[in-house]
Amino acid sequence: MRYDADCPFCEIVQRRDPDTREIFRNEHVVAFFPLEPATLGHTLVIPREHIPDIWSLGEDAASHLARATLGLSRAIRRATEPEGLNVIQSNGTAATQSVFHLHVHIVPRWANDDLGRIWPPETSYSENQKDEVWERIRNECQEASRE
């Protein structure tokens, strides 16, 4: 299994961080509370292998991560009885990724919690801009399905 000696999440995987509030562990993933949770019950799910981002994630690891995220989301719902739930996964500095070990945030939500909105109420993209990006992404998907 690959680890990164400088990665704080790899330290958690290797049980080197005694302050970790670990929730779940199996042979593929570890789930734990972040040091500064956005809401009570906020949980991070990480692969045990060091994978920096979604672009480096293989299908088997993705499947294990998705199954764990689903099961943990259900457990968090039963334990905290939230009004809603965000599942967030960020890649790259521009997307606010601060630890470059792939991780999924499961964030239980309540109407008046401290997190607030995560999406802008509106954007100013023209229909032409939207069509151009739509076409490029659609072409990439079609190309990928041929490979």
Sequence and secondary structure as in RCSB ss.txt:
>XXXX:A:sequence
MRYDADCPFCEIVQRRDPDTREIFRNEHVVAFFPLEPATLGHTLVIPREHIPDIWSLGEDAASHLARATLGLSRA
IRRATEPEGLNVIQSNGTAATQSVFHLHVHIVPRWANDDLGRIWPPETSYSENQKDEVWERIRNECQEASRE
>XXXX:A:secstr
    TT HHHHHHTT  TT  EEEE SSEEEE  SS SSTT EEEEESS   SGGG  HHHHHHHHHHHHHHHHH
HHHHH  SEEEEE   SGGGT  SSS  EEEEEE TT SS  SS S     HHHHHHHHHHHHHHHHHHHH 
